Amino acid sequence: MKIYNTMSRKKEELIPQNPAEVSIYACGPTVYSYFHIGNARPFIVFDTLRRYLEYRGYKVRFVQNFTDIDDKMIRRANEEGVSVKELGDRFIREYYQDADALGVERASVNPRATEHIGDIIALVEKLIEKGHAYAASNGDVYFSVRSYPPYGKLSGRNIDDLESGARVDPSEHKRDPLDFALWKAAKPDEPAWDSPWGMGRPGWHIECSAMSMSILGESFDIHCGGQDLIFPHHENEIAQSEAATGKPFARYWMHNGYINIDNVKMSKSLGNVFTVRELAERFDLEAIRLFMLGVHYRNPINFSFELIEQAQVALDRLRTARERLRDALTVETSTEQDEAFIASLEGYHARFDAAMDDDMNTADALGVLFEYARACNSFVTVTRSKKAVEASIALLNTLLGVLGLLTSEKQEEIPEEALRLLSERVQARKEKNYKRADEIRDLLKSMGFAVEDTAQGPKLKKI
């Protein structure tokens, strides 16, 4: 498999440190609110990366953190009159609810920043000892950016061109405006922990370095997140981590592209930010997942309700294809046509893998999947061998599983009474007793089932 490494700006073959295992750190949410559609993209994209690597036979150690202490959390907790921990606990639960609905698997570990205060303090102490950080007179501790000459290698920024501005926090306590906070001195009514520099709390950047290295080691395989994190967050992570250890931090850096809303950049000031919880009231969230995977993860993506509705139709096509395979009429004997179709499965499988091996090109992989679904629909218009149908279902489920689509759906359990009524309706129609057939249809509808006529005969579908 080849992936695009932001650090080298080219596709590279993925060669993990451990041939049998891939270690991944993904930047997770700050848990002060429901996560929005922009947050959802990296959750879906890198969940798919993990699924594909596991499908390819790797054991994956997937770490995604929760930032559970920062200015936004403190501000909202104060507004609601609750503790920061209570706020964090609540929105971690809400995160899991929405992520589960998007088909995002639980991480191997979900560390919380507040659970790693000791690791953070130890890392800051190490940086001070090595001359890469300094304690200011007010109790803050800053990383000295100019003490790390490679600074800017991920984002391609020249340290001499960087100036104090919107993305660089100025402070009279800094030696250089480029320096960034590792530890922040306590303010009144804020959560704080004891440290060698007095009561305080960690800066945002140091949290991810401490958490990732404490779980995955000083060097690991893949660090990923949204494109907006390249600078300054990931740039600062690299600087403080490599300055402390003298070792490469992450071997590969993967970043997903931005989301626009109706061709306009998503922005709270424009009021075009939608939470996943809001979208769940209107759409099947698996349609959101399919929509996200329909564009290569590094490309920008345009979000609109119309496009999600189209994705819902596409998702239903995949669902219908699987239902038709499950409902196909089968016999034990296998014909030449059955064997030929079984042989064709390898080609679809290989093309799907080739797309995913090329920097996780889910757009092309979905193209193969839909082509295969159409072939399956045509294949089962007549009676087929049980062997061919089972092989077709197995491949469809495998490919769907890699993309995290329709993975939680099980074949509907149809009550015996509903099946009895369906059989009675079939007989009524044979006898041209259409009045009774219509009555039975209405009865089934009241039970939550619609009658759908197929090439294999009428069947019940949950409504």
C-alpha positions in Angstrom: 0.0 0.0 0.0 1.2 3.5 -0.8 0.1 6.6 1.1 0.7 10.3 0.6 3.1 11.5 3.3 2.6 15.2 4.0 6.2 15.3 5.3 7.8 14.2 2.0 5.0 15.5 -0.2 4.8 12.3 -2.2 3.3 8.8 -2.1 5.4 6.3 -0.1 5.1 2.6 0.4 3.7 1.9 3.9 6.4 0.0 5.8 5.5 -0.2 9.5 8.1 -0.5 12.2 6.6 -3.8 13.2 5.9 -5.9 10.1 2.7 -7.3 11.7 1.4 -4.2 13.3 0.6 -0.6 12.4 0.5 2.1 15.1 -1.7 5.1 14.4 -2.4 8.3 16.3 -5.4 10.4 15.2 -6.2 13.8 16.7 -9.6 13.5 18.3 -12.3 16.1 19.4 -12.3 18.7 22.0 -15.3 17.5 24.0 -17.2 20.7 24.8 -20.0 20.2 22.3 -21.5 17.9 19.6 -19.0 17.3 16.8 -19.8 18.9 13.4 -19.6 17.6 9.8 -16.1 18.9 9.4 -14.9 16.9 12.4 -16.7 13.8 11.0 -14.6 13.7 7.9 -11.3 12.7 9.6 -13.2 10.3 11.9 -14.6 8.5 8.9 -11.5 8.7 6.7 -9.1 7.3 9.3 -11.5 4.7 10.5 -11.6 3.5 6.9 -7.8 3.4 6.9 -7.8 1.3 10.0 -10.4 -1.1 8.6 -8.5 -1.5 5.4 -5.2 -2.3 7.2 -7.0 -4.8 9.4 -8.5 -6.4 6.3 -5.0 -6.6 4.8 -4.0 -8.6 7.8 -2.3 -6.1 10.1 -2.9 -5.7 13.7 -3.7 -2.0 14.2 -3.1 -0.1 17.4 -5.3 2.9 16.8 -5.2 5.8 19.3 -7.6 8.7 19.2 -7.5 11.2 22.0 -10.1 13.4 23.7 -9.0 16.9 24.5 -10.8 17.4 27.8 -9.2 20.6 29.1 -8.9 23.8 27.2 -10.3 27.4 27.0 -13.5 26.4 25.2 -14.3 23.7 27.7 -13.7 26.0 30.7 -15.9 28.7 29.2 -18.8 26.3 28.4 -18.6 24.6 31.8 -18.8 27.9 33.5 -21.7 28.9 31.4 -23.6 25.7 32.3 -22.5 25.8 36.0 -20.9 22.3 35.8 -17.3 21.1 36.3 -15.1 20.7 33.3 -14.9 17.0 34.0 -18.7 16.7 34.0 -18.9 18.5 30.7 -16.2 16.3 29.2 -17.8 13.1 30.4 -21.1 14.2 28.9 -19.8 15.0 25.4 -17.6 11.9 25.3 -20.8 9.9 25.7 -22.4 12.1 22.9 -19.3 11.6 20.7 -19.6 7.8 20.9 -23.3 7.9 20.0 -22.7 9.9 16.9 -19.5 8.1 15.9 -21.2 4.7 16.3 -24.0 5.9 14.0 -21.4 6.9 11.4 -19.9 3.4 11.5 -16.7 4.6 13.2 -15.2 1.8 15.3 -14.0 2.4 18.8 -10.3 3.2 19.0 -7.9 0.8 20.7 -7.4 3.5 23.3 -9.1 6.9 23.8 -6.8 8.7 26.1 -7.9 11.9 27.9 -5.5 14.7 28.4 -6.4 15.0 32.1 -5.4 11.4 32.6 -1.9 12.1 31.3 -0.9 15.1 33.4 2.1 13.2 34.8 3.3 12.3 31.3 2.9 15.9 30.2 4.8 17.4 33.1 7.7 14.8 32.6 7.9 15.8 28.9 8.0 19.5 29.7 10.7 18.9 32.3 12.8 17.0 29.8 12.5 19.8 27.3 13.7 22.3 29.9 16.6 20.1 30.8 17.6 19.9 27.1 17.4 23.7 26.6 14.4 23.6 24.4 11.9 25.1 26.8 11.9 27.7 29.6 9.8 28.8 32.5 8.5 32.3 32.4 8.2 34.6 35.5 4.4 34.2 35.5 4.5 30.4 35.8 4.0 29.6 32.1 6.4 27.3 30.3 7.2 27.9 26.6 8.9 25.9 23.9 11.7 27.8 22.3 11.0 27.4 18.6 14.4 28.6 17.4 16.1 26.0 19.5 14.8 23.4 17.0 16.2 24.3 13.6 14.1 21.9 11.5 10.9 23.7 12.7 8.6 24.2 9.7 9.5 21.0 7.9 6.0 19.6 7.9 4.2 22.7 6.7 7.0 24.0 4.5 7.1 27.3 6.4 10.4 29.2 6.9 11.0 30.1 10.5 12.3 33.5 9.5 9.1 34.3 7.7 6.8 33.5 10.5 5.6 36.4 12.5 3.4 36.9 15.5 -0.2 37.0 14.3 -3.5 35.3 14.4 -2.1 31.8 14.6 0.9 32.7 16.9 -0.1 33.8 20.4 1.9 36.9 21.5 2.8 37.3 25.1 5.1 39.7 27.0 6.4 36.6 28.9 7.8 35.0 25.8 11.5 35.3 24.7 10.3 35.1 21.1 6.8 35.7 19.6 7.1 32.3 17.8 7.4 30.3 21.1 4.3 28.4 22.2 3.0 27.4 25.6 3.7 24.0 27.0 2.2 24.8 30.4 -0.2 27.6 31.4 -0.2 29.1 34.9 -3.5 28.7 36.7 -6.1 31.4 36.5 -8.9 32.0 39.0 -11.8 29.4 38.8 -9.9 27.2 36.3 -9.0 23.5 36.8 -5.3 23.3 37.7 -2.7 20.7 38.6 0.4 21.0 40.7 3.7 21.2 38.8 7.3 22.3 39.4 6.3 25.7 38.0 3.2 26.1 40.2 -0.4 25.3 39.7 -1.5 25.2 36.1 -2.7 23.2 33.1 -1.1 21.8 29.9 -1.0 23.6 26.6 -2.9 22.0 23.7 0.1 20.9 21.6 2.0 19.1 24.4 -1.0 16.9 25.2 -0.9 15.0 22.0 2.8 14.4 22.1 2.6 13.1 25.7 -0.4 10.9 25.1 0.9 9.4 21.8 4.4 8.6 23.1 3.1 7.2 26.3 0.9 4.7 24.5 2.7 4.1 21.1 6.3 4.9 22.0 8.7 7.7 21.0 8.4 6.8 17.4 5.3 5.3 15.7 3.9 4.7 12.2 1.1 7.1 11.2 -0.1 10.4 12.6 -3.2 11.8 11.0 -5.8 14.5 11.2 -7.4 17.3 9.3 -5.4 19.6 7.0 -6.1 22.5 9.4 -3.9 20.8 12.0 -0.7 20.8 9.9 0.2 24.2 11.3 0.7 25.0 14.0 -0.6 21.9 15.9 1.3 19.1 14.1 4.3 21.3 13.4 4.6 22.0 17.2 4.0 18.3 18.1 7.0 17.3 15.9 9.2 20.1 17.3 8.6 19.3 21.0 8.6 15.5 20.5 11.8 15.2 18.4 13.6 17.9 20.5 12.9 15.8 23.6 13.7 12.3 22.2 16.1 13.0 19.3 14.1 10.4 17.3 11.7 10.8 14.4 8.2 11.3 15.9 5.8 9.8 13.3 7.0 8.1 10.1 4.0 9.1 8.0 1.7 12.1 8.2 -1.8 11.9 6.6 -4.2 14.8 6.4 -7.7 15.0 5.0 -8.9 18.0 3.0 -11.4 20.7 4.0 -15.2 20.7 3.8 -17.1 23.5 2.1 -20.8 24.0 2.6 -22.7 24.7 -0.6 -19.3 25.8 -2.1 -18.6 28.2 0.8 -16.0 27.5 3.4 -17.5 26.2 6.6 -17.5 28.9 9.3 -19.4 29.5 12.5 -19.5 33.2 11.7 -21.4 32.3 8.5 -23.8 30.0 10.4 -23.1 27.1 8.0 -21.8 24.6 10.5 -24.0 21.5 11.0 -23.5 19.1 13.8 -23.8 15.4 13.1 -26.5 15.2 15.6 -28.6 17.7 13.6 -28.0 15.8 10.4 -29.1 12.6 12.1 -32.6 14.0 12.4 -32.8 14.2 8.6 -30.5 11.6 7.1 -29.2 8.1 7.6 -25.7 8.7 8.9 -24.3 5.9 6.8 -25.3 8.0 3.8 -23.0 10.7 5.3 -20.2 8.2 5.5 -20.7 7.1 1.9 -20.8 10.7 0.8 -17.4 11.4 2.6 -15.8 8.3 1.0 -17.0 9.3 -2.5 -14.2 11.9 -2.7 -10.5 11.2 -2.3 -9.6 12.0 1.3 -7.0 14.6 0.4 -9.3 16.6 -1.9 -11.7 19.3 -0.7 -15.3 18.1 -0.5 -18.5 20.1 -1.0 -21.3 19.4 1.3 -25.0 20.0 0.5 -28.3 18.5 1.4 -28.9 17.6 -2.2 -25.6 15.6 -2.3 -26.4 13.7 0.9 -29.8 12.8 -0.6 -28.0 11.4 -3.6 -25.7 9.5 -1.3 -28.8 8.1 0.4 -30.1 6.8 -2.9 -26.7 5.2 -3.6 -26.6 3.6 -0.2 -30.1 2.1 -0.8 -28.8 0.6 -4.1 -26.2 -1.3 -2.2 -28.7 -2.4 0.4 -31.1 -3.6 -2.3 -28.3 -5.5 -4.1 -27.5 -7.4 -0.9 -31.2 -8.1 -0.3 -31.6 -9.4 -3.8 -28.7 -11.8 -3.2 -30.2 -12.9 0.1 -33.6 -13.5 -1.5 -32.2 -15.2 -4.7 -33.7 -18.5 -5.7 -31.0 -21.2 -5.5 -30.3 -24.8 -6.4 -27.5 -27.1 -5.3 -26.2 -27.7 -8.8 -23.9 -25.2 -10.5 -23.9 -24.3 -14.1 -21.1 -22.9 -16.3 -22.6 -19.4 -15.9 -22.5 -19.8 -12.1 -18.9 -20.9 -12.2 -18.0 -18.0 -14.6 -19.6 -15.5 -12.2 -17.6 -17.0 -9.3 -14.4 -16.6 -11.3 -15.3 -13.0 -12.1 -15.3 -12.1 -8.4 -11.6 -12.2 -8.2 -11.4 -9.3 -10.7 -13.7 -7.1 -8.7 -11.8 -7.9 -5.5 -8.4 -7.2 -7.1 -9.6 -3.8 -8.6 -11.0 -2.8 -5.2 -7.8 -3.6 -3.5 -5.7 -1.8 -6.1 -7.8 1.4 -5.6 -7.4 1.2 -1.8 -3.6 0.5 -2.1 -3.2 3.7 -4.1 -3.3 6.2 -1.2 -6.7 4.9 0.0 -8.6 5.9 -3.1 -12.1 5.3 -1.7 -13.8 7.1 -4.6 -12.4 4.5 -7.1 -13.1 1.7 -4.6 -16.7 2.7 -4.4 -16.9 2.8 -8.2 -15.8 -0.9 -8.2 -18.3 -1.7 -5.5 -21.2 -0.2 -7.4 -20.2 -1.9 -10.6 -20.1 -5.2 -8.7 -23.5 -4.5 -7.1 -25.0 -4.0 -10.6 -23.5 -7.3 -11.8 -25.0 -9.1 -8.8 -28.4 -7.6 -9.5 -28.3 -8.9 -13.1 -26.9 -12.3 -12.0 -29.8 -13.2 -9.7 -32.7 -12.4 -12.1 -32.9 -16.2 -12.6 -32.3 -19.2 -10.4 -28.6 -19.6 -9.5 -26.4 -22.1 -7.6 -26.3 -21.8 -3.9 -22.5 -21.8 -4.1 -22.4 -18.8 -6.5 -24.9 -16.7 -4.5 -23.1 -17.4 -1.2 -19.7 -16.4 -2.8 -21.3 -13.2 -4.2 -22.8 -12.2 -0.8 -19.5 -12.9 1.0 -17.6 -10.6 -1.4 -20.2 -7.9 -1.2 -20.1 -8.0 2.7 -16.3 -7.9 2.7 -16.1 -4.8 0.5 -18.9 -3.1 2.4 -17.1 -3.9 5.6 -13.8 -2.4 4.5 -15.6 0.9 3.8 -17.7 0.6 7.0 -21.0 0.6 5.1 -24.1 -1.4 6.1 -22.0 -3.3 8.7 -24.5 -3.3 11.5 -27.5 -4.4 9.4 -28.8 -7.9 9.9 -31.4 -9.7 7.9 -34.8 -8.6 9.2 -36.6 -11.2 11.4 -40.1 -11.4 9.8 -42.8 -12.5 12.3 -44.5 -15.8 11.5 -47.9 -14.0 11.4 -46.6 -11.6 8.8 -45.3 -14.4 6.6 -48.6 -16.3 7.0 -50.5 -13.2 5.8 -48.2 -12.8 2.9 -48.8 -16.3 1.8 -52.6 -15.7 2.2 -52.3 -12.6 0.0 -50.5 -14.6 -2.7 -53.3 -17.1 -2.7 -56.0 -14.4 -2.7 -54.4 -12.8 -5.8 -54.3 -16.2 -7.5 -58.0 -16.5 -6.9 -58.5 -12.9 -8.1 -59.9 -11.9 -4.7 -58.3 -8.5 -4.9 -60.4 -7.0 -2.1 -59.0 -9.6 0.3 -55.5 -9.0 -1.1 -55.8 -5.3 -0.4 -57.1 -5.9 3.1 -54.0 -8.1 3.8 -51.7 -5.5 2.4 -53.2 -2.9 4.8 -52.9 -5.3 7.7 -49.2 -5.9 6.9 -48.7 -2.1 6.6 -50.1 -1.7 10.1 -47.6 -4.3 11.3 -44.7 -2.2 9.8 -44.2 -4.2 6.5 -44.6 -3.2 2.9 -45.2 -5.9 0.2 -42.6 -5.6 -2.6 -42.9 -7.6 -5.8 -39.6 -9.0 -7.1 -38.5 -11.5 -9.8 -38.3 -14.1 -7.0 -41.9 -13.3 -5.9 -43.4 -11.0 -3.3 -41.5 -10.3 -0.2 -41.9 -8.2 2.9 -39.8 -5.1 3.6 -39.6 -3.2 6.9 -41.0 0.3 6.7 
